[in-house]
Structure formats: structure tokens, C-alpha cells
Amino acid sequence: MQNETALFEQTILPHLDAAYNLARWLVGNEPDARDLVQDACLRAFKSFPRYRGGDARSWLLTIVRNAAYTALRKRGASEQFVDSDKLESLPDDAPNPDELRERAAKVETVRAAIARLPGEFKEVIVLREMEGFSYKEIADVVGVPIGTVMSRLARGRRGLQKLLVEGSAP
């Protein structure tokens, strides 16, 4: 058992940041995301003896995604996005306060636009643009063909662009 635990930690734990990032975008807040990742890790640990290798990050994020949608259904969420006021701004190491405010405004604008996307577009945008997943990895996590991933990414990017342009109109 100790060997299996060490192997689990070595294989799965390096992907916790990606799991948390996806969970936060899907459920919309930090406390629920933390709980969700904890639940997903417990599920992954229980299922680890049946894990046959392959891309551990995709495997874990598939569990996170499924747990998120289960939690959202239980919560009765009809929409899978949250008000952008609930999202925290990203930390920035820039020394100039004016640059920090300008960058934070831009980041918040993009975050708010992403949060307004439908769930099917939001998840592929997050996995591709924030987590750097390949189309195949996204297809594995989301459980759709690669062509569907490509289509959702294109439609999601167009939707994001439209939201950003509308937001910059006077």
C-alpha cells in the first residue's frame, strides 16, 4: 500500500494546480474548487489501482471535470458560469502600481468574458489556453472527438472576441 501511495503521489500530485484551475473555472469560486479537487483526488486515489498509465494529467482532469458537473447538477446550477465579481484578480509582480492597475483591468476583462461563455466553450478555452492541453488531451478530458474540440475552441474564441469587443465599446 505504501508503494502504491508513493506512486500515486508521484504520478498525480504534480497536476494539482491544473486540477484546481479547471475546477475554479467550472464551479466559479475558490472554496468549492478546493473541495472539488479534494474530492477528485480521493476518487483518483481509490481508482488508482485500475489506472493503466498514460497521461495522468488528462486522467485527473477528467475526474475533476466529471466531479464539477456532478456538483453543479446537485447544486441546481442552470448556468455554468459565475459573476465576475466573485473571481479574484491574478497576482502580478510588476513594480509599477499604474501598470499593475492597467494589467489587472485587462485581466479582469478577459476573466469576466471567459466567465460569460457557455460551459462547453469555457472548459475547452481554459484547458487549451491556460493549461496548454493538446486537442487530443482536451478530447480525452471532455469525452468528445477532436473535431468537436476544434469546433468548440473556434466558437469559444469567436464568442470571447465578441464579448471583449462589446466590452470595449464606448
N, C-alpha and C positions, 0 to 999 in steps of 0.2 A: 504494500500500500504506500509506503514511504517513497519508493521509486516512482510509482505512478503519480504521486503528488508532485514530486520534483519535476517530472516530465511535463505535467500539466502547467506548472508554473513557468517552466522554460518555454513552452510552446504557446501558451495563451496569454499570459500576463503582459508580454510586450505590446499587445494590441489593445490594452485597456483605454488608452487615450482616444483611439479611433472609435472604440465602442461607446465611450462617453459622448464624444462629439456627435455621433449619429443619434444616440438616444436623446440628447438635449434638443437637437433639431426636430426630432419626431414628436416628443412629448411636450416640448416647449418650456420647460423650466428645470432649474438645477436640482432641486430635491427629488423630483420624480425621476430625473435622468440617473441620479446616483442610485436610487432604489432599483431602477430598471436594470442598470449594469450589474448591480449586486445579484439580482435575481437571475439574470442571464448567465453570469459566471457560475452560479450554483447549478443551473441547468447544464451548462457546458461541463462542469466537473462531474456531475452524475452521468452524463453521456460520454465522457471521455474514453472509457474502455471500448466503446464502439467506434471511436474516431479512427479512421484508417489512413491518416496522413493527408497530404495535400495542403492547400492554402489555409492555414489556421486563422488568418485574419478574416477571410471570407466566411469561414465556418462560424466564427464567433459573431461576426456582424449579422449573419443570417439569423442566429439565435436572438440577438438584440432586436433586430427588426421585427421578428415574429412576436417577441415579448411586448414590444412597444405597441403594435397594432392590437394585440390582445388586451393590453391595459387601456388603450384608447376606447376600444369597444365596451369594455366593462365600465369605463367612466362615462360612457354615453356621449362621447365626443362626436358630433356630427361633422365638424371640421377638424382637419389635422394640422392646424397652424394656430399660432398664438399671437396675441397683441405684441407688437414690437417693444412696447414699454417694459415688458417682462424680461426681455433679453438684456444681458449685461454687455457693456462695450468691451472690446478687446483691449488687453493691456498693450502699451506701446512704450518703447524705450527711448523715443525721441526726446532730446533735451529741451527743445523749444516749446513752450506752452501753446503758442499760436499754432504751430504745426500740429501739435497734439490735438487741439480742438478741431482743426480743419480735417485731419485724418479721421478722428472719431466721428465727425458728422458724416463723412463719406462711408465709413464702415457701417455706421448705423443705418444709413440709407440703403445700402446693399442688403444688410441683415433684414431690415424691415421688408424689403421687396422679396427676398427669399422666403420669409415667413408667410407672405401672402400667396405664394404659389400653392397649387393643389399638391397634396401629399405625394402622388406618383411622380411629379416633376421635382419636387423639393428633395426627395430622397436620392434621386439619381444625380442631381446637381451637387449635393453635399458629398456623395460618395466619389464623384469624378473630380470636382474642382477643389474640394477641401481635403479629401483623403487620398486623392491620386490613384483611385482604382482604375484598372483597365476595364474596357467594355465587358470582357468575359467575366471578370470578377464581379462587376455590378450585376450582370445577368445571373450569376450564381447566387448572389445575396438576395436579389429581388425575386428570383424564380421566374424570369421571363426570357425569351430569346434575345440574342444580341441585337437583332434588328429593332426590337421593341425598345431596348435601352437607347439605341441611337436615335430613334424617333422621339422618345421622351426627353432626351437631352436637347435635341434640336428645338422641340416645342417649349421645353422649360427655359432654354436660353432666350428664345424669342419672347416668351412671357416675361422673363426677368428684364430684358431690354425694354419692353413696352412699359413695364412698371417704373423703371428708372427714368425713362424719358418723360412719362406723365408726371413723375415726382419733381422733375426739374423745370417743368413749365411754369411760367410766372402766374 
